[in-house]
Amino acid sequence: MTFFEAVGGEETFRRLVHRFYQGVAEDPLLRPLYPEEDLGPAEERLRLFLIQYWGGPNTYSQRRGHPRLRMRHAPFVIGEAERDAWLKHMRDAVDELDLPEHLDEMLWKYLTMAAHSLVNAPVSGQ
């Protein structure tokens, strides 16, 4: 069984990403990083990416090609503050899923690693 199946499939990722973007929509630091007036397209991209990453359908790659996460995020200044705000909203969203502890840990470990890998601005104070 894939992680995608173990957590409940597409509906779980739909809930996760929707809740995450509810936080982003109200965040004065993160909202400007999303140039589209409607967050719907960004929500769909993240949902499809996470579904594919965790063993679901490969719709993301069919529509957008290779994920190339660092390249796709390069135009945006992502520093520690942006990373931490992203992680805060994602943690809130993960918590609402109420996953079994081992699945929560797997998901959170990946999300944390991904968030750290996308930081592209100098560390403050250096």
N, C-alpha and C positions, 0 to 999 in steps of 0.2 A: 504494500500500500504506500502510495506517495504521501508526502507531507500535505500536498494539496487535498488529497482525499481524506486524510486523517483529521484535518481541521474543519471539514465540512464543505469543501469545494468552493465554487465561484461565489456563492452567497456570503461566505465568511470574508472573502477578500473584498467583496462589494461593501460590506458593512465596515470593514477596517478602513478602507480608503475613503469612503464617504465621511466617516467620523473624523479622520485625519484632516480632510479638506474643510470641514466645518471649523476646525481650529485655525487653519491657515487663513481662511477668509476674514477672520477677525484679528489677525496678528499684524501689527503695524510694521514689524521687521520683515516678515516673510511675504506678505501679500504683494508688495512691489516687485518681487522676483518673478511673479507670474504675469506676463504682459497681456494675456488674454483677459478680456473683461469678464468672461464667464469661466469659472474654474472647471467646468464640465470636461473639456478636452484633456486637461492635465490629469483630472481624476481618472478618466478612462485610460490614459497612457500608463499611469502608475498601476492601476488595477490589472491591466493586461500584462504588464511586465512582471508583477509579483506572481500572478497566476502561472505564467510560463516558467519563471524561475523555480517555483516550488512544485513543478511536475504536472501542471494542467496543460490545456491546449496552447499551442505555439502561435496564437493569433497575433501577439505583439510582433514577432519576427516576420510573420507574413505581411503585416501592414507597414512596418517601419524598418525592417532589416535588423542587423545586429544591434544590440542595445547600446553599445559604446557610451556607457554612462558618463565617464569623465568628459568625453568630447561634447556630449549633448549639454552638459552643465557648465562647460568652460565659459560661455558668454556671461555668466552670472557670478558676481562676487559672493563667494561663500566663505565666510570666516567662522570663527568659533561661536560667535553669538548666533549666527544663522543656523549652524549645525545644532547648537543646543536648543534653539527654538523648535527646529524640525523634530528633534528627538522628543521634546516635551509633548508636542501634539501627537506624535506617533505612539508614545507611551500611553497617553490617554486613550487612544484608539485601540491599542492592543489590550489594555486592561478591560475595556468594555466587551471584548470577545469572550473573556472568562475561559480561556483555553486551559487544558490540563498543563500542569507546571512544566513538564518536559517539552511540550510543544511551544509553550510561551517562551521558554528559554532559547530554544532553537531559533525561533522567529526573531526574538530580540537581539540575539547575538549577531545575526545577519544584518539586521537593520542598523545596529550600532556600527558595525564594521563598514557598511555602505556609507553611512553618514560621515564617518571620519575620513573615508577615502575621497569624498567629494570636496573637502575643504581645499580651496585654491587661493586663499588670501593669506598674507603673512600673519603669523601669530602676533597678537597685540603685545606691545612692549618690547618687540625685538627689532 
